[in-house]
Amino acid sequence: MTPTPDRPNIILLCVDQMRADAMGVAGNDAIDTPNLDDLARGGYRFPRAYSATPTCVPARVALLTGKSPALHGRYGYREGISFPDAYPVTLPSVLREDGYQTYAVGKMHVFPDRARCGFDEVLLHDGFLHTSRRLSRGPSAAIDDYVEFLRAETGDPRADYQETGIGCNALTARPWEREERLHPTRWVADQSLRFLERRDPTRPFFLYMSFHRPHAPFDPPAWLWEKYRERDLGDRPVGDWVSRFDEHRRDFGSEAEFGAQKESTHQQVRAGYYGSIEFIDLQLNRLRETLSDQGLLEDTVIVVVSDHGDMMGDHDMYRKSVGYEGSARVPLIVHVPPRWCEGWNEPGTIAELRDVMPTLLGLAGAEVPDGVDGIDLRTQTRDHLHGEHVIGSLGRHSMQWIRSQRHKYVWFSGDGHEQLFDLEEDPQELHDLAGEEPAELARHRALLIEELAGREEGFVTDGELVVGQPLRTEASWVAEHAML
């Protein structure tokens, strides 16, 4: 008989660009996610979880290092910075040193592409990364293991996951044209399940299942595409403040972040988005069945999280990077076997991606390294959260925000514009209270000043916010590790 392990196995399932409200258990009747819903009901779901820097690169830095933007130094999206040089200590590296077998499948979005970041092995599919494809002159096994699989399975030496013509950030959608078993989502699941069969049975494991979808291209299997095209997906929230972005609108632009789309385009994109999420939900069921078959289910922690959300047309915005709820709030589910459940707080605290590392290290009985400022969600809470991102489409702005227990405060560094939302009464951020609640505005401004004091951009001088400072997508010490 196999002895009962004293440390859990850990599976971190990361979904790219999934909104926190794109689950049935979150109250969304337009999407079917029965397996995610079951996992949440049988575990801990954090309804106030956020990505403090909501684009792929800085968000994944936070997830793997357990650090806030102030400590990991990534304030925007930038490729070409050596991850292992800038961040030698990671969640997988600590677990590996503590005796875990560590394995990753899917999207890493680090540079160089083949950096393992503490994993024993990585099977890679990042999706379309312009920097990587330019360096390798197109898709190749050098930067993508899924490409090698696709070419071997189809017999086409030039096969590419971009052949449908829908771009990696485009507001276009269509069904997957190949067999369902060849879809990247299936590939991540299949390779992950293969690892479970081939793992070292004498050691606990940490498996990172990182799905590229529902990030564009929005191309689920045809049956899911048709299912959601025929479904009423509801209306988009549009705030009374959207004219604030009029000068930045690119109405009907195929990759526009700010601007209107034809209603038919919006409906097709949401159908592709929701279909992609349900397809991942089905892989979760396959995962749990495999764990059950191998006698691992009762000894395995499963965490589901996203790196950031997608505005999906809310307030005439698409994609991510902004601090509004559709972009910055993420799903976070921690399913813990009963023997590791003792002592948990109720999951109502404001959580962030940086908290995944100390929480999982705590469950594993591993020491949290110095410099990690995420909290252990089992026992700690947070009063407020600071988030930020340089918004390239807005030119001169860094969008800074504070999420407190009830409110969200937003400050645009380029012109000093402020917003205030009461998320308890107005969870869709429809009404800006900045001109109506001066005391709350001042209280939240003070919190932001405290967070930004001492930053090299000079956002704060003499205890006041300074408008129009030059922007950086990363701290100067991080920029020293740029390799391009």
NUBA-780770 format. One record per residue (C-alpha): residue number from 1; y, x, z. Coordinates in Angstrom, 1 decimal. Last residue first. Example, Ala and Ser with C-alpha at 12.3 -4.5 7.8 and 13.67 -1.06 7.14 Angstrom:
! residues 2
SITE   i  north   east     up
SITE   2   -1.1   13.7    7.1
SITE   1   -4.5   12.3    7.8
This chain:
! residues 484
SITE   i  north   east     up
SITE 484   42.4   17.2  -27.6
SITE 483   41.0   18.7  -24.3
SITE 482   43.3   17.1  -21.7
SITE 481   42.5   18.5  -18.3
SITE 480   46.1   19.4  -17.5
SITE 479   47.0   15.8  -18.1
SITE 478   45.3   14.9  -14.8
SITE 477   47.6   17.2  -12.8
SITE 476   50.6   15.6  -14.5
SITE 475   49.6   12.1  -13.5
SITE 474   48.5    9.8  -16.3
SITE 473   49.9    7.3  -18.7
SITE 472   53.4    8.6  -18.0
SITE 471   56.7    6.7  -18.3
SITE 470   60.3    7.9  -18.3
SITE 469   62.3    6.0  -15.7
SITE 468   64.2    2.9  -16.8
SITE 467   64.8    1.1  -13.5
SITE 466   64.7    2.7  -10.1
SITE 465   63.3    0.8   -7.2
SITE 464   65.1    1.4   -3.9
SITE 463   64.2    3.3   -0.8
SITE 462   66.6    6.2   -1.5
SITE 461   65.0    6.7   -4.9
SITE 460   61.8    5.0   -6.0
SITE 459   60.2    5.0   -9.6
SITE 458   60.9    8.7   -9.8
SITE 457   58.1    9.3  -12.4
SITE 456   56.7   11.9  -10.0
SITE 455   55.6    9.3   -7.5
SITE 454   57.0    9.9   -4.0
SITE 453   57.5    6.2   -3.0
SITE 452   55.5    4.0   -5.4
SITE 451   53.3    2.1   -2.9
SITE 450   56.0    1.7   -0.3
SITE 449   58.4    0.5   -2.9
SITE 448   55.8   -2.0   -4.0
SITE 447   55.4   -3.4   -0.5
SITE 446   59.2   -3.7   -0.2
SITE 445   59.3   -5.7   -3.4
SITE 444   56.7   -8.0   -1.9
SITE 443   58.9   -8.7    1.1
SITE 442   62.0   -9.1   -1.0
SITE 441   60.4  -11.6   -3.4
SITE 440   58.9  -13.5   -0.4
SITE 439   62.4  -13.8    1.1
SITE 438   64.1  -14.7   -2.2
SITE 437   61.8  -17.6   -2.9
SITE 436   63.3  -19.7   -5.7
SITE 435   64.5  -17.2   -8.4
SITE 434   61.3  -15.2   -8.4
SITE 433   59.1  -18.4   -8.3
SITE 432   57.7  -18.1  -11.8
SITE 431   55.6  -21.2  -12.7
SITE 430   52.4  -21.2  -14.7
SITE 429   50.5  -18.4  -13.0
SITE 428   47.1  -20.0  -13.5
SITE 427   46.3  -20.0   -9.8
SITE 426   49.5  -22.0   -9.0
SITE 425   49.2  -23.4   -5.4
SITE 424   47.2  -20.6   -3.9
SITE 423   48.3  -18.1   -6.5
SITE 422   52.0  -18.5   -5.6
SITE 421   53.6  -16.4   -8.3
SITE 420   56.6  -14.1   -8.2
SITE 419   58.2  -12.3  -11.2
SITE 418   60.7   -9.4  -11.4
SITE 417   62.6   -7.8  -14.3
SITE 416   63.7   -4.3  -13.5
SITE 415   64.5   -3.3  -17.1
SITE 414   61.9   -0.7  -18.0
SITE 413   59.9   -0.7  -14.8
SITE 412   58.7   -4.3  -15.1
SITE 411   58.0   -5.7  -11.6
SITE 410   55.4   -8.3  -10.7
SITE 409   54.7  -10.0   -7.4
SITE 408   51.5  -12.0   -6.8
SITE 407   51.2  -14.3   -3.9
SITE 406   48.8  -15.6   -1.3
SITE 405   47.0  -12.8    0.4
SITE 404   49.0  -10.2   -1.4
SITE 403   48.6   -9.0   -5.0
SITE 402   51.3   -6.5   -5.8
SITE 401   52.2   -5.6   -9.4
SITE 400   53.7   -2.9  -11.6
SITE 399   54.0   -3.3  -15.3
SITE 398   55.2    0.0  -16.8
SITE 397   57.6   -0.7  -19.5
SITE 396   59.4    1.1  -22.2
SITE 395   57.5    0.1  -25.3
SITE 394   56.2   -3.3  -24.6
SITE 393   53.1   -2.9  -26.8
SITE 392   52.3    0.3  -24.9
SITE 391   52.1   -1.4  -21.5
SITE 390   51.8    1.3  -18.8
SITE 389   49.5   -0.2  -16.2
SITE 388   49.8   -1.1  -12.6
SITE 387   48.1   -2.5   -9.5
SITE 386   48.8   -2.5   -5.8
SITE 385   46.6   -4.5   -3.5
SITE 384   47.3   -6.4   -0.3
SITE 383   45.9   -7.0    3.2
SITE 382   42.5   -5.4    2.6
SITE 381   39.3   -5.9    4.5
SITE 380   36.5   -3.7    5.8
SITE 379   32.9   -4.4    6.9
SITE 378   30.6   -5.0    4.0
SITE 377   33.3   -4.5    1.4
SITE 376   33.4   -0.8    2.2
SITE 375   36.9    0.1    1.2
SITE 374   38.2    2.3   -1.7
SITE 373   40.3    5.3   -0.6
SITE 372   37.8    8.0   -1.7
SITE 371   39.4   11.4   -1.1
SITE 370   36.7   12.8    1.2
SITE 369   33.2   11.8    0.1
SITE 368   31.5    8.7    1.5
SITE 367   28.3    9.8    3.2
SITE 366   25.1    8.2    1.9
SITE 365   23.1    5.5    3.8
SITE 364   22.4    3.7    0.5
SITE 363   24.2    0.5    1.6
SITE 362   27.2    2.6    2.6
SITE 361   27.1    4.5   -0.7
SITE 360   27.1    1.1   -2.4
SITE 359   30.1   -0.1   -0.5
SITE 358   32.0    3.2   -0.8
SITE 357   31.5    3.2   -4.6
SITE 356   32.2   -0.5   -5.4
SITE 355   35.5   -0.5   -3.5
SITE 354   37.3    1.4   -6.3
SITE 353   36.8   -1.6   -8.5
SITE 352   39.1   -3.8   -6.3
SITE 351   38.6   -6.4   -3.6
SITE 350   41.1   -8.7   -1.9
SITE 349   39.0  -10.0    1.0
SITE 348   37.2  -13.3    0.9
SITE 347   33.6  -12.0    0.8
SITE 346   32.7  -13.1    4.4
SITE 345   32.1   -9.9    6.2
SITE 344   28.6   -8.3    6.1
SITE 343   26.9   -7.2    9.3
SITE 342   23.2   -7.8    8.3
SITE 341   22.5   -8.2    4.6
SITE 340   20.3   -5.1    4.0
SITE 339   17.0   -6.7    5.0
SITE 338   17.8   -9.9    3.1
SITE 337   18.0   -8.2   -0.3
SITE 336   21.6   -7.8   -1.5
SITE 335   23.3   -9.5   -4.5
SITE 334   26.8   -8.2   -4.8
SITE 333   28.9  -10.2   -7.3
SITE 332   32.3   -9.1   -8.6
SITE 331   33.9  -10.9  -11.5
SITE 330   37.3   -9.5  -12.5
SITE 329   41.0  -10.4  -12.1
SITE 328   43.3   -8.1  -14.0
SITE 327   43.4   -9.6  -17.6
SITE 326   43.1  -13.3  -17.0
SITE 325   45.0  -13.1  -13.7
SITE 324   48.1  -11.4  -15.0
SITE 323   48.5   -7.6  -14.4
SITE 322   48.8   -6.8  -18.1
SITE 321   46.4   -4.2  -19.6
SITE 320   44.2   -6.7  -21.5
SITE 319   43.3   -8.5  -24.7
SITE 318   45.3  -11.5  -25.7
SITE 317   48.5  -13.2  -24.7
SITE 316   50.1  -16.5  -25.7
SITE 315   50.4  -17.5  -22.0
SITE 314   46.6  -17.5  -21.8
SITE 313   45.3  -16.7  -25.2
SITE 312   42.1  -15.0  -24.2
SITE 311   43.9  -12.9  -21.5
SITE 310   40.8  -10.6  -21.3
SITE 309   39.3   -9.2  -18.1
SITE 308   38.9   -5.8  -16.6
SITE 307   36.1   -3.2  -15.9
SITE 306   33.6   -6.0  -15.1
SITE 305   31.3   -6.3  -12.2
SITE 304   27.7   -7.3  -11.4
SITE 303   26.0   -5.6   -8.4
SITE 302   22.2   -5.8   -7.9
SITE 301   20.7   -4.3   -4.7
SITE 300   16.9   -3.7   -5.1
SITE 299   14.2   -3.7   -2.4
SITE 298   13.2   -7.4   -2.6
SITE 297   13.1   -7.3   -6.4
SITE 296   11.0   -4.1   -6.7
SITE 295    7.5   -5.4   -6.9
SITE 294    7.1   -4.3  -10.5
SITE 293    6.8   -7.9  -11.9
SITE 292    9.7   -9.0   -9.7
SITE 291   12.0   -6.2  -11.0
SITE 290   11.0   -7.2  -14.6
SITE 289   11.8  -10.9  -13.9
SITE 288   15.1   -9.9  -12.4
SITE 287   16.0   -7.8  -15.5
SITE 286   14.9  -10.5  -18.0
SITE 285   17.1  -13.0  -16.1
SITE 284   20.1  -10.6  -16.3
SITE 283   19.4  -10.3  -20.0
SITE 282   19.9  -14.0  -20.4
SITE 281   23.3  -13.7  -18.7
SITE 280   24.3  -11.0  -21.2
SITE 279   23.7  -13.5  -24.0
SITE 278   25.8  -16.1  -22.1
SITE 277   28.6  -13.6  -22.0
SITE 276   28.5  -13.0  -25.8
SITE 275   28.5  -16.7  -26.5
SITE 274   31.6  -17.1  -24.3
SITE 273   33.5  -14.5  -26.2
SITE 272   32.3  -15.6  -29.7
SITE 271   33.3  -19.2  -28.9
SITE 270   36.5  -18.0  -27.4
SITE 269   37.3  -16.1  -30.6
SITE 268   36.4  -19.1  -32.8
SITE 267   38.6  -21.5  -30.7
SITE 266   41.6  -19.2  -30.8
SITE 265   41.3  -18.7  -34.6
SITE 264   41.1  -22.4  -35.1
SITE 263   44.2  -22.9  -32.9
SITE 262   46.1  -20.4  -35.1
SITE 261   47.2  -17.5  -33.0
SITE 260   50.4  -17.1  -30.9
SITE 259   51.9  -13.9  -29.8
SITE 258   51.5  -10.9  -27.4
SITE 257   48.5   -8.6  -27.6
SITE 256   48.3   -8.7  -31.4
SITE 255   45.2   -7.4  -33.0
SITE 254   45.0   -9.7  -36.0
SITE 253   48.7  -10.6  -35.9
SITE 252   49.1  -14.3  -35.9
SITE 251   52.4  -14.2  -34.0
SITE 250   53.5  -10.6  -33.2
SITE 249   55.5  -11.2  -30.1
SITE 248   57.3   -8.4  -28.4
SITE 247   60.9   -9.8  -28.6
SITE 246   59.6  -13.1  -27.3
SITE 245   58.0  -11.7  -24.1
SITE 244   60.3  -13.3  -21.5
SITE 243   59.9  -16.5  -23.5
SITE 242   56.5  -16.8  -21.7
SITE 241   58.2  -17.9  -18.4
SITE 240   57.3  -21.6  -18.1
SITE 239   53.7  -20.5  -18.2
SITE 238   51.1  -21.4  -20.9
SITE 237   47.6  -22.2  -19.7
SITE 236   45.1  -22.6  -22.6
SITE 235   43.3  -25.9  -23.0
SITE 234   39.6  -26.6  -22.7
SITE 233   36.5  -25.1  -24.3
SITE 232   35.3  -28.3  -25.9
SITE 231   31.9  -27.3  -27.4
SITE 230   30.9  -27.2  -31.0
SITE 229   32.0  -23.6  -31.6
SITE 228   30.2  -22.7  -28.3
SITE 227   26.7  -23.7  -29.5
SITE 226   27.2  -22.4  -33.0
SITE 225   28.0  -18.9  -31.8
SITE 224   25.2  -19.0  -29.3
SITE 223   22.7  -19.9  -32.0
SITE 222   24.1  -17.2  -34.3
SITE 221   23.6  -14.3  -31.9
SITE 220   26.9  -13.1  -30.4
SITE 219   29.6  -11.4  -32.5
SITE 218   33.0  -11.2  -30.8
SITE 217   33.8   -7.6  -31.8
SITE 216   35.4   -7.4  -29.3
SITE 215   34.6   -6.9  -25.6
SITE 214   32.1   -9.4  -24.4
SITE 213   30.3   -7.0  -24.8
SITE 212   29.9   -3.3  -24.3
SITE 211   27.3   -3.7  -21.6
SITE 210   26.9   -1.0  -19.0
SITE 209   23.6   -1.0  -17.1
SITE 208   24.0    1.7  -14.4
SITE 207   20.6    2.3  -12.7
SITE 206   20.5    4.0   -9.3
SITE 205   17.0    4.8   -8.2
SITE 204   15.0    5.3   -5.0
SITE 203   12.5    8.2   -5.2
SITE 202    8.7    8.5   -5.3
SITE 201    8.3    6.0   -8.2
SITE 200   10.1    8.3  -10.6
SITE 199   11.3    5.9  -13.3
SITE 198    9.3    5.2  -16.5
SITE 197    8.8    1.4  -16.2
SITE 196   12.3    0.8  -14.8
SITE 195   13.7    3.1  -17.5
SITE 194   12.1    0.8  -20.1
SITE 193   13.9   -2.2  -18.6
SITE 192   17.2   -0.3  -19.0
SITE 191   16.4    0.5  -22.6
SITE 190   15.7   -3.1  -23.4
SITE 189   18.8   -4.4  -21.6
SITE 188   21.1   -2.0  -23.3
SITE 187   19.5   -2.7  -26.7
SITE 186   19.7   -6.4  -26.2
SITE 185   23.4   -6.2  -25.7
SITE 184   23.7   -3.9  -28.7
SITE 183   22.0   -6.5  -31.0
SITE 182   18.9   -5.3  -32.7
SITE 181   16.5   -7.8  -31.0
SITE 180   18.7  -10.6  -32.3
SITE 179   17.9   -9.8  -35.9
SITE 178   20.9   -8.9  -37.9
SITE 177   24.1  -10.8  -38.8
SITE 176   25.6  -11.3  -35.4
SITE 175   27.7  -14.5  -35.5
SITE 174   31.5  -14.4  -36.4
SITE 173   34.7  -13.7  -34.7
SITE 172   38.3  -12.6  -35.3
SITE 171   41.0  -11.6  -32.9
SITE 170   40.5   -7.9  -33.6
SITE 169   40.1   -5.2  -30.9
SITE 168   36.9   -3.5  -32.2
SITE 167   37.4   -5.0  -35.6
SITE 166   35.5   -7.6  -37.5
SITE 165   34.2   -6.0  -40.8
SITE 164   30.6   -7.0  -40.3
SITE 163   29.6   -3.4  -40.9
SITE 162   31.0   -2.2  -37.5
SITE 161   27.5   -1.6  -35.8
SITE 160   26.8    1.0  -38.5
SITE 159   23.8    1.6  -40.7
SITE 158   24.1    4.7  -42.9
SITE 157   20.5    5.9  -42.6
SITE 156   19.2    2.4  -43.4
SITE 155   15.5    2.1  -42.3
SITE 154   16.6   -0.9  -40.1
SITE 153   14.8    0.2  -36.9
SITE 152   15.6    3.9  -37.3
SITE 151   19.2    3.3  -38.3
SITE 150   19.8    0.9  -35.3
SITE 149   18.1    3.3  -32.8
SITE 148   20.2    6.2  -34.0
SITE 147   23.3    4.1  -33.8
SITE 146   22.3    3.0  -30.3
SITE 145   22.3    6.6  -29.1
SITE 144   26.0    7.0  -29.9
SITE 143   28.2   10.1  -29.9
SITE 142   26.0   12.8  -31.5
SITE 141   23.7   10.1  -32.8
SITE 140   26.4    9.3  -35.3
SITE 139   29.2    7.0  -36.1
SITE 138   32.0    8.3  -38.2
SITE 137   33.6   11.7  -38.8
SITE 136   32.3   13.1  -35.4
SITE 135   35.8   13.9  -34.1
SITE 134   37.3   10.8  -35.8
SITE 133   34.5    8.6  -34.4
SITE 132   35.1    9.9  -30.9
SITE 131   38.8    9.3  -30.9
SITE 130   38.6    5.9  -32.5
SITE 129   36.1    4.6  -30.0
SITE 128   34.0    1.7  -31.5
SITE 127   31.2    0.8  -29.1
SITE 126   30.4    3.0  -26.2
SITE 125   26.7    3.1  -26.6
SITE 124   25.0    6.0  -24.8
SITE 123   21.7    6.6  -23.2
SITE 122   22.6    8.8  -20.2
SITE 121   20.4   11.0  -18.0
SITE 120   20.5   12.5  -14.6
SITE 119   23.8   10.8  -14.0
SITE 118   26.6   12.7  -12.2
SITE 117   29.4   12.2  -14.8
SITE 116   27.0   12.7  -17.7
SITE 115   29.5   14.0  -20.2
SITE 114   28.1   13.2  -23.6
SITE 113   31.2   11.5  -24.9
SITE 112   33.6   14.3  -23.8
SITE 111   35.4   12.3  -22.6
SITE 110   34.5    9.1  -20.8
SITE 109   34.0    5.6  -22.1
SITE 108   30.6    5.2  -20.4
SITE 107   29.1    2.2  -22.3
SITE 106   25.4    1.7  -22.5
SITE 105   22.5    3.0  -20.4
SITE 104   22.9    5.1  -17.2
SITE 103   20.3    6.7  -15.0
SITE 102   20.4    8.2  -11.5
SITE 101   17.3    9.1   -9.5
SITE 100   18.4    9.0   -5.9
SITE  99   17.9   11.9   -3.5
SITE  98   21.3   12.2   -1.7
SITE  97   22.6   14.7   -4.3
SITE  96   21.8   12.0   -6.9
SITE  95   23.7    9.4   -4.9
SITE  94   26.8   11.6   -4.7
SITE  93   26.7   12.4   -8.4
SITE  92   26.2    8.8   -9.3
SITE  91   29.2    7.6   -7.4
SITE  90   31.4   10.4   -8.6
SITE  89   32.6   13.9   -7.6
SITE  88   33.7   16.2  -10.4
SITE  87   36.6   14.0  -11.5
SITE  86   39.2   15.9  -13.5
SITE  85   36.8   18.5  -14.9
SITE  84   34.0   16.1  -15.4
SITE  83   36.2   13.5  -17.1
SITE  82   37.8   15.8  -19.6
SITE  81   40.9   14.0  -20.9
SITE  80   40.8   13.0  -24.6
SITE  79   41.6    9.4  -24.5
SITE  78   44.6    7.7  -22.8
SITE  77   45.0    4.2  -21.5
SITE  76   47.4    3.8  -18.6
SITE  75   48.2    4.8  -15.0
SITE  74   45.4    7.3  -14.4
SITE  73   46.1    9.6  -11.5
SITE  72   42.8    9.2   -9.6
SITE  71   44.6    9.2   -6.2
SITE  70   47.6    6.9   -6.8
SITE  69   45.5    4.9   -9.3
SITE  68   43.1    4.1   -6.4
SITE  67   39.9    5.9   -5.9
SITE  66   36.2    5.1   -5.7
SITE  65   35.3    7.7   -8.3
SITE  64   33.0    5.9  -10.7
SITE  63   34.7    2.4  -10.6
SITE  62   38.2    3.9  -10.5
SITE  61   37.6    6.1  -13.5
SITE  60   36.0    3.1  -15.2
SITE  59   39.2    1.2  -14.8
SITE  58   41.4    4.0  -16.0
SITE  57   39.5    4.2  -19.4
SITE  56   38.6    0.6  -20.1
SITE  55   42.0   -1.2  -19.4
SITE  54   43.0   -3.1  -16.4
SITE  53   44.5   -0.5  -14.0
SITE  52   44.1   -2.3  -10.6
SITE  51   41.0   -4.1  -11.7
SITE  50   40.7   -7.0   -9.4
SITE  49   38.4   -9.0   -7.1
SITE  48   39.7  -12.2   -5.4
SITE  47   36.7  -14.4   -5.9
SITE  46   34.3  -11.9   -4.3
SITE  45   30.8  -13.3   -4.7
SITE  44   28.2  -12.3   -2.1
SITE  43   24.5  -13.0   -2.7
SITE  42   22.2  -15.9   -3.4
SITE  41   24.8  -18.1   -4.8
SITE  40   26.2  -15.2   -6.9
SITE  39   22.8  -14.3   -8.4
SITE  38   22.1  -18.0   -9.2
SITE  37   25.4  -18.3  -10.9
SITE  36   24.8  -15.1  -12.9
SITE  35   21.5  -16.5  -14.0
SITE  34   22.8  -19.9  -14.9
SITE  33   25.7  -18.7  -17.0
SITE  32   26.6  -21.6  -19.2
SITE  31   30.3  -21.8  -20.2
SITE  30   32.7  -24.8  -20.5
SITE  29   32.2  -26.0  -17.0
SITE  28   34.1  -23.1  -15.5
SITE  27   34.2  -23.5  -11.7
SITE  26   33.6  -19.9  -10.7
SITE  25   29.9  -20.6  -10.4
SITE  24   29.9  -21.5  -14.1
SITE  23   31.1  -18.1  -15.1
SITE  22   34.0  -16.9  -17.3
SITE  21   36.6  -17.3  -14.4
SITE  20   36.5  -13.6  -13.4
SITE  19   37.2  -12.5  -17.0
SITE  18   34.8  -10.2  -18.8
SITE  17   36.2   -7.2  -20.6
SITE  16   33.2   -5.0  -20.5
SITE  15   30.3   -6.0  -18.3
SITE  14   29.0   -3.5  -15.7
SITE  13   25.6   -4.0  -14.1
SITE  12   25.2   -1.7  -11.2
SITE  11   21.5   -1.6  -10.2
SITE  10   20.7    0.0   -6.8
SITE   9   17.4    0.8   -5.2
SITE   8   17.5    0.2   -1.5
SITE   7   17.0    2.8    1.2
SITE   6   14.4    2.7    4.0
SITE   5   11.7    2.0    1.5
SITE   4    8.7   -0.2    2.7
SITE   3    5.5    1.8    2.3
SITE   2    3.5    1.3   -0.9
SITE   1    0.0    0.0    0.0
